[in-house]
Amino acid sequence: MSSIGKTVFEAAYQVSPIILQNGIAQGIGGYLPITAVTEILDLPGWTGGQFFAQYRPLPGGTLEEWQIAEYPFASFQTAANAVVQQPLKISLQMICPAQNGGGYVLKQAILSALKYTLDQHILSGGSFTVITPAFTYTNCLLTSLRDISSPSEKQVQFIFQWDFTQPLITASAAQSVLGTLLENSTQQLASSTSWTNSSLISPTYDPALGWST
C-alpha cells in the first residue's frame, strides 16, 4: 500500500470512521467527523502528535439480515419469498489509552466532552455514518457506548465499544418482501372475487328469453 493509500485508509477507517449526521451538525452542512470532538483538546506537547483514539470494526457486523417466516411452506419458492428485512448492525472498537503529557486528566476531559456532544446530538434527532472497509453504514442510531477493557490490562477504561443499528427508514423497507408470492396471491384473490361477484348477481326473468344473469 502506498503512503497516500495508507494515509487515506487510516483517516477513513481507523482515525475517524464515525460521522455525526444532522443533529448538532445541522448548521455546518449536516456532517461532523468524530475527530472534531476528540481532537478539540489536541494541545501541543500533550498528546505527542498522536490521535486520541484508533478504531476498528468488531466481528459480527451484518451486511444482510432477513427473518424467515416460521409457518410451513408449500414450496421452496414460497419460503424464499416469505422473508422480512431486518435492521443492520455494526460495532466499532475505540482504543484510547491515556497518553503522555495530558494523561488521565486530558483523557477524562475528552471523554466527558464526547459524552456531552453525543447526548446533545442524539437528543436533537441526529444519526451517524459508520465507515468500514466492507461497507459504509448511513443513517445509523447509536444504541450503546461501553467500556470493554480487560481487567488484566495496566490501564483502565481505554477500550470502548460503539454499537450501531441501521434501522429500516422507508415504508417499503419495513414491509415484508413477498415478491411474486404476494403478486400471485393478489391476482388469485382478484380472480376469486370476480368469480364470486359474478356468481352472486341476481338473475332476471324475460318472458321471451327466460331466466338470465
C-alpha positions as CSV (number, residue, x, y, z in Angstrom):
1,M,0.0,0.0,0.0
2,S,1.4,3.4,-1.0
3,S,1.9,6.1,1.6
4,I,-1.1,8.1,0.2
5,G,-3.3,5.0,0.3
6,K,-2.2,4.2,3.8
7,T,-3.0,7.7,4.9
8,V,-6.4,7.6,3.4
9,F,-7.1,4.2,4.9
10,E,-6.1,5.3,8.4
11,A,-8.1,8.5,8.2
12,A,-11.3,6.8,6.9
13,Y,-11.2,3.6,8.8
14,Q,-9.0,3.9,11.9
15,V,-9.0,7.6,12.9
16,S,-12.4,9.0,12.0
17,P,-14.8,6.3,10.8
18,I,-17.7,7.8,12.7
19,I,-19.5,10.9,11.3
20,L,-22.3,12.7,13.1
21,Q,-25.3,13.4,10.7
22,N,-27.7,16.2,11.2
23,G,-28.4,16.8,14.8
24,I,-25.8,19.2,16.2
25,A,-24.2,19.1,12.7
26,Q,-27.2,20.6,11.0
27,G,-25.8,24.1,10.9
28,I,-22.5,23.1,9.4
29,G,-23.5,21.1,6.4
30,G,-25.1,18.2,8.2
31,Y,-21.9,16.2,8.8
32,L,-19.3,16.3,11.7
33,P,-16.4,13.8,11.9
34,I,-15.8,12.3,15.3
35,T,-12.3,13.8,15.3
36,A,-13.8,17.3,15.5
37,V,-14.8,16.3,19.1
38,T,-12.0,14.0,20.2
39,E,-9.2,16.3,18.8
40,I,-10.6,19.6,20.1
41,L,-8.2,19.5,23.1
42,D,-5.1,18.4,21.0
43,L,-2.8,20.8,22.8
44,P,0.9,20.9,21.6
45,G,3.0,18.6,23.7
46,W,0.1,16.9,25.4
47,T,-0.7,14.1,23.0
48,G,2.7,13.6,21.5
49,G,1.3,14.2,18.0
50,Q,-0.9,11.1,18.3
51,F,-4.7,10.9,17.7
52,F,-6.8,10.5,20.8
53,A,-8.3,7.2,19.6
54,Q,-8.0,4.4,17.0
55,Y,-11.0,2.4,15.7
56,R,-11.6,-0.9,14.1
57,P,-14.8,-2.9,13.3
58,L,-15.6,-5.8,15.6
59,P,-16.7,-9.2,14.3
60,G,-20.4,-9.7,14.0
61,G,-21.4,-6.7,11.8
62,T,-24.2,-7.5,9.4
63,L,-24.3,-6.8,5.7
64,E,-27.6,-8.6,5.2
65,E,-30.1,-9.8,7.7
66,W,-33.5,-11.3,6.9
67,Q,-36.1,-13.1,9.0
68,I,-37.8,-16.1,7.6
69,A,-41.4,-16.8,8.4
70,E,-41.8,-19.9,10.7
71,Y,-45.0,-21.3,9.3
72,P,-44.9,-24.3,6.9
73,F,-44.3,-23.5,3.3
74,A,-45.8,-25.1,0.2
75,S,-42.6,-24.9,-1.8
76,F,-39.1,-23.6,-1.6
77,Q,-40.1,-20.7,-3.8
78,T,-42.7,-19.8,-1.3
79,A,-40.2,-20.0,1.5
80,A,-37.7,-17.8,-0.4
81,N,-40.2,-15.1,-0.9
82,A,-41.7,-15.1,2.6
83,V,-38.9,-13.1,4.2
84,V,-38.7,-9.8,6.1
85,Q,-35.8,-7.5,6.0
86,Q,-34.1,-6.7,9.4
87,P,-32.0,-3.7,10.5
88,L,-28.3,-3.9,10.0
89,K,-25.9,-3.8,13.0
90,I,-22.3,-2.7,13.2
91,S,-19.9,-2.3,16.2
92,L,-16.6,-0.5,16.5
93,Q,-13.8,-0.8,19.0
94,M,-12.4,2.5,20.2
95,I,-8.9,2.3,21.7
96,C,-8.0,5.4,23.6
97,P,-5.2,4.9,26.2
98,A,-4.0,7.8,28.4
99,Q,-1.1,9.4,26.5
100,N,2.0,11.1,27.7
101,G,1.5,14.8,28.6
102,G,-2.1,15.2,29.4
103,G,-2.5,11.6,30.8
104,Y,-5.8,10.8,32.5
105,V,-6.7,14.5,33.0
106,L,-6.8,15.1,29.3
107,K,-8.5,11.8,28.6
108,Q,-11.3,12.4,31.1
109,A,-11.8,15.9,29.6
110,I,-12.1,14.5,26.1
111,L,-14.4,11.6,27.0
112,S,-16.6,14.0,29.0
113,A,-16.8,16.3,26.0
114,L,-17.6,13.3,23.8
115,K,-20.4,12.2,26.0
116,Y,-21.9,15.6,26.2
117,T,-21.7,16.0,22.5
118,L,-23.3,12.6,21.8
119,D,-26.1,13.4,24.3
120,Q,-26.9,16.6,22.5
121,H,-26.6,15.1,19.1
122,I,-29.0,12.2,19.8
123,L,-31.5,14.3,21.7
124,S,-31.7,16.7,18.8
125,G,-32.5,13.8,16.4
126,G,-29.1,13.2,15.0
127,S,-27.8,10.0,13.4
128,F,-24.4,8.5,12.4
129,T,-22.5,7.3,9.4
130,V,-20.1,4.5,10.1
131,I,-17.3,3.8,7.6
132,T,-15.8,0.3,7.4
133,P,-13.6,-1.4,4.8
134,A,-16.6,-3.6,3.8
135,F,-19.5,-1.1,3.8
136,T,-20.5,2.4,4.7
137,Y,-23.5,2.4,7.0
138,T,-25.5,5.6,6.8
139,N,-28.4,6.8,9.0
140,C,-27.4,4.7,11.9
141,L,-28.6,5.1,15.5
142,L,-26.2,4.7,18.5
143,T,-27.5,2.1,20.9
144,S,-24.5,1.8,23.3
145,L,-21.1,3.1,24.1
146,R,-19.5,1.0,26.8
147,D,-16.2,0.1,28.4
148,I,-14.9,-3.4,27.3
149,S,-11.3,-3.0,28.7
150,S,-9.8,-6.2,30.1
151,P,-9.2,-6.3,33.9
152,S,-5.7,-7.7,33.2
153,E,-4.6,-4.6,31.4
154,K,-2.5,-2.0,33.2
155,Q,-4.8,0.9,32.1
156,V,-8.5,1.0,32.8
157,Q,-11.3,2.3,30.7
158,F,-9.2,2.6,27.5
159,I,-11.2,0.3,25.2
160,F,-14.8,1.2,24.4
161,Q,-17.3,-0.5,22.1
162,W,-19.7,1.5,19.9
163,D,-22.9,-0.3,18.9
164,F,-24.9,1.0,16.0
165,T,-28.1,-0.1,14.3
166,Q,-29.1,0.9,10.8
167,P,-32.9,0.9,11.1
168,L,-35.4,0.5,8.2
169,I,-36.3,4.0,7.3
170,T,-38.7,3.6,4.4
171,A,-42.1,2.2,4.3
172,S,-41.2,-0.3,1.6
173,A,-38.1,-1.5,3.6
174,A,-40.3,-2.1,6.6
175,Q,-42.7,-4.3,4.8
176,S,-42.5,-8.0,4.2
177,V,-40.6,-8.8,1.0
178,L,-43.1,-11.2,-0.6
179,G,-42.1,-10.8,-4.3
180,T,-44.0,-12.8,-6.8
181,L,-45.8,-14.7,-4.0
182,L,-47.7,-11.5,-3.0
183,E,-48.4,-10.6,-6.6
184,N,-49.7,-14.1,-7.4
185,S,-51.8,-14.1,-4.3
186,T,-53.3,-10.7,-5.2
187,Q,-54.1,-11.9,-8.7
188,Q,-55.7,-15.1,-7.3
189,L,-57.8,-13.1,-4.8
190,A,-58.9,-10.7,-7.5
191,S,-59.9,-13.6,-9.8
192,S,-61.8,-15.3,-7.0
193,T,-63.5,-12.1,-6.0
194,S,-64.5,-11.5,-9.7
195,W,-65.9,-15.0,-10.0
196,T,-67.8,-14.7,-6.7
197,N,-69.3,-11.4,-7.5
198,S,-70.4,-12.6,-10.9
199,S,-72.0,-15.7,-9.4
200,L,-73.9,-13.6,-6.9
201,I,-75.6,-11.4,-9.5
202,S,-79.3,-11.9,-9.2
203,P,-80.9,-13.5,-12.3
204,T,-83.6,-11.7,-14.2
205,Y,-86.5,-13.1,-16.0
206,D,-87.6,-12.1,-19.5
207,P,-90.8,-13.6,-20.7
208,A,-89.3,-14.1,-24.2
209,L,-85.8,-15.3,-23.2
210,G,-86.4,-16.9,-19.8
211,W,-84.1,-16.6,-16.9
212,S,-80.7,-14.9,-17.5
213,T,-77.9,-13.4,-15.5
